[in-house]
Amino acid sequence: MHNMLRKKQAIEGRIKRVSTEIEEIESYFYGGTREDIETRLYLLQLKRENVIRSIVLELHLALEDLITSWLKSYLLNCRPRSLDRALRRRTILTRNVDDFLGGDAPIGFAKKLSLARLTGFVGGATYSKLRDLNKLRNRCSHNWLLNIVIRRGVKRRKSKKHLLEFRGLNLYEVGPFKEFTREFASLYYKLFSRLYA
């Protein structure tokens, strides 16, 4: 009982420290409290864009990591749970597979996704969803401003499209963003369960 109490206190101390560090980082990067109301609004909008960008990137990275683990396991003919052990052997095969999928210049997500489909890890519907996620990730990675509309590729009579759209809705809005997050978190869980079943 005493050990559990000590462990809880240690975790609460770490939570407090991490919370303080996050507040300090945010205050430093987003300017803390400023008197200029326009600057405060700009910094809040910048923070919102960065939160959206980071969550899109986080979901993409998490799903890519699962796909990479699957492909390494598949190519090395081992169970995903024993992948670390197989990679530590450092044979020519393990080095090449590791470099091909995760070294300094690995193949890109689109090719990994195609391989995952060919090997049966993802089906057609999941493949389409992950291709859409990759498009959103690319837009988040290559555009400074996210809350914009685009005209390129849209016929004149049609309404403009938002840079980040999920099911035809502006991902910059809270409702569509929550739906997007739910869908891809659920997809992550499904693939994770399949990989480590």
C-alpha positions as CSV (number, residue, x, y, z in Angstrom):
1,M,0.0,0.0,0.0
2,H,2.8,2.4,0.9
3,N,4.6,1.7,-2.5
4,M,1.4,2.4,-4.4
5,L,1.0,5.8,-2.6
6,R,4.7,6.6,-3.3
7,K,4.2,5.7,-6.9
8,K,1.1,7.8,-7.2
9,Q,2.9,10.8,-5.7
10,A,5.8,10.4,-8.1
11,I,3.5,10.3,-11.1
12,E,1.6,13.4,-9.8
13,G,5.0,15.2,-9.5
14,R,5.9,14.2,-13.1
15,I,2.5,15.4,-14.3
16,K,3.0,18.8,-12.6
17,R,6.5,19.1,-14.0
18,V,5.4,18.3,-17.6
19,S,2.3,20.6,-17.3
20,T,4.6,23.4,-16.2
21,E,7.0,22.8,-19.1
22,I,4.2,22.8,-21.6
23,E,2.9,26.1,-20.3
24,E,6.4,27.5,-20.4
25,I,6.9,26.3,-24.0
26,E,3.5,27.7,-25.1
27,S,4.1,31.0,-23.3
28,Y,7.5,31.3,-25.0
29,F,6.4,30.4,-28.5
30,Y,3.0,32.0,-28.6
31,G,4.1,35.2,-26.7
32,G,2.3,34.7,-23.4
33,T,0.0,37.6,-22.5
34,R,0.2,40.5,-24.8
35,E,-1.7,43.8,-24.6
36,D,-2.1,44.1,-28.4
37,I,-5.5,42.4,-29.1
38,E,-4.7,41.8,-32.8
39,T,-1.4,40.1,-31.9
40,R,-3.2,37.9,-29.3
41,L,-5.8,36.9,-31.9
42,Y,-3.1,36.1,-34.5
43,L,-1.1,34.0,-31.9
44,L,-4.2,32.1,-30.9
45,Q,-5.0,31.3,-34.6
46,L,-1.4,30.2,-35.1
47,K,-1.7,27.9,-32.1
48,R,-4.9,26.4,-33.5
49,E,-3.3,25.7,-36.8
50,N,-0.3,24.1,-35.1
51,V,-2.6,21.9,-33.0
52,I,-4.5,20.7,-36.0
53,R,-1.2,20.2,-38.0
54,S,0.4,18.2,-35.2
55,I,-2.6,15.9,-34.7
56,V,-2.8,15.1,-38.4
57,L,1.0,14.4,-38.4
58,E,0.8,12.4,-35.2
59,L,-2.0,10.1,-36.6
60,H,-0.2,9.7,-39.9
61,L,3.1,8.8,-38.1
62,A,1.4,6.3,-35.8
63,L,-0.3,4.6,-38.7
64,E,2.9,4.6,-40.8
65,D,4.8,3.0,-37.9
66,L,2.3,0.1,-37.8
67,I,2.5,-0.4,-41.6
68,T,6.3,-0.3,-41.4
69,S,6.3,-2.9,-38.5
70,W,4.0,-5.1,-40.6
71,L,6.2,-4.9,-43.6
72,K,9.4,-5.6,-41.7
73,S,7.8,-8.6,-40.1
74,Y,6.4,-9.8,-43.4
75,L,9.8,-9.5,-45.2
76,L,11.7,-11.0,-42.3
77,N,9.2,-13.8,-41.9
78,C,8.7,-13.2,-38.2
79,R,6.0,-12.3,-35.8
80,P,5.6,-8.6,-35.1
81,R,6.2,-9.3,-31.4
82,S,9.6,-10.7,-32.2
83,L,10.6,-8.1,-34.7
84,D,13.0,-6.3,-32.4
85,R,14.8,-9.6,-31.7
86,A,15.0,-10.3,-35.5
87,L,16.4,-6.8,-36.2
88,R,19.1,-7.2,-33.6
89,R,20.6,-10.1,-35.5
90,R,21.9,-7.6,-38.1
91,T,22.2,-10.0,-41.0
92,I,22.4,-8.7,-44.5
93,L,18.7,-9.3,-44.9
94,T,17.7,-7.4,-41.7
95,R,20.0,-4.5,-42.5
96,N,18.6,-4.2,-46.0
97,V,15.0,-4.5,-44.8
98,D,15.6,-2.0,-42.1
99,D,17.3,0.5,-44.5
100,F,14.6,0.0,-47.1
101,L,11.7,0.7,-44.7
102,G,13.2,2.9,-42.0
103,G,16.8,4.0,-42.6
104,D,18.1,7.4,-43.5
105,A,16.3,7.3,-46.9
106,P,13.4,4.8,-46.7
107,I,10.7,4.4,-49.3
108,G,7.8,6.8,-48.9
109,F,4.4,6.3,-47.3
110,A,2.6,5.8,-50.6
111,K,4.9,2.9,-51.5
112,K,4.6,1.4,-48.0
113,L,0.9,1.6,-48.3
114,S,0.8,-0.1,-51.7
115,L,3.0,-2.9,-50.2
116,A,0.7,-3.2,-47.2
117,R,-2.2,-3.7,-49.6
118,L,-0.3,-6.2,-51.7
119,T,0.6,-8.2,-48.6
120,G,-2.9,-8.2,-47.3
121,F,-2.4,-6.1,-44.2
122,V,-4.9,-3.4,-45.4
123,G,-8.0,-3.8,-47.6
124,G,-9.4,-1.5,-50.2
125,A,-11.5,0.7,-47.9
126,T,-8.6,1.1,-45.4
127,Y,-6.2,1.8,-48.3
128,S,-8.4,4.6,-49.6
129,K,-8.7,6.2,-46.1
130,L,-5.0,6.1,-45.6
131,R,-4.4,7.6,-49.1
132,D,-6.7,10.5,-48.0
133,L,-4.8,10.8,-44.7
134,N,-1.6,11.0,-46.6
135,K,-2.9,13.9,-48.8
136,L,-4.0,15.8,-45.6
137,R,-0.5,15.1,-44.1
138,N,1.2,16.5,-47.2
139,R,-0.9,19.6,-47.2
140,C,-0.2,20.1,-43.5
141,S,3.5,19.6,-44.1
142,H,3.8,21.9,-47.2
143,N,1.5,24.7,-46.3
144,W,2.1,27.3,-43.7
145,L,-1.5,28.5,-43.4
146,L,-4.2,25.8,-43.1
147,N,-7.4,27.8,-42.9
148,I,-7.4,28.8,-46.6
149,V,-9.5,28.0,-49.6
150,I,-8.0,26.8,-52.9
151,R,-9.1,27.6,-56.4
152,R,-6.5,25.5,-58.3
153,G,-8.2,22.5,-59.9
154,V,-11.7,23.7,-59.1
155,K,-13.9,24.8,-62.0
156,R,-15.1,28.4,-61.9
157,R,-18.8,27.6,-61.3
158,K,-18.1,25.3,-58.4
159,S,-17.5,26.6,-54.9
160,K,-13.9,26.8,-53.6
161,K,-12.5,24.0,-51.6
162,H,-10.8,24.3,-48.2
163,L,-7.2,23.2,-48.1
164,L,-7.9,20.6,-45.5
165,E,-11.2,18.8,-46.2
166,F,-12.5,15.6,-44.6
167,R,-15.5,14.1,-46.3
168,G,-16.1,17.4,-48.0
169,L,-16.1,19.4,-44.7
170,N,-13.5,21.9,-43.5
171,L,-11.1,20.1,-41.2
172,Y,-10.3,23.4,-39.6
173,E,-13.7,23.4,-38.0
174,V,-14.2,21.6,-34.6
175,G,-16.9,19.1,-35.6
176,P,-15.2,17.7,-38.7
177,F,-11.9,17.7,-36.9
178,K,-13.3,15.6,-34.0
179,E,-14.9,13.2,-36.6
180,F,-11.6,12.9,-38.4
181,T,-9.7,12.2,-35.2
182,R,-12.2,9.5,-34.1
183,E,-12.0,7.8,-37.4
184,F,-8.3,7.6,-37.7
185,A,-7.7,6.8,-34.0
186,S,-10.2,3.9,-34.5
187,L,-8.4,2.8,-37.6
188,Y,-5.1,2.8,-35.7
189,Y,-6.6,0.6,-33.0
190,K,-8.0,-1.8,-35.7
191,L,-4.6,-2.1,-37.4
192,F,-2.7,-2.3,-34.1
193,S,-5.0,-5.2,-32.9
194,R,-4.5,-6.9,-36.2
195,L,-0.8,-6.6,-36.1
196,Y,-0.4,-7.8,-32.5
197,A,-3.3,-10.2,-32.3
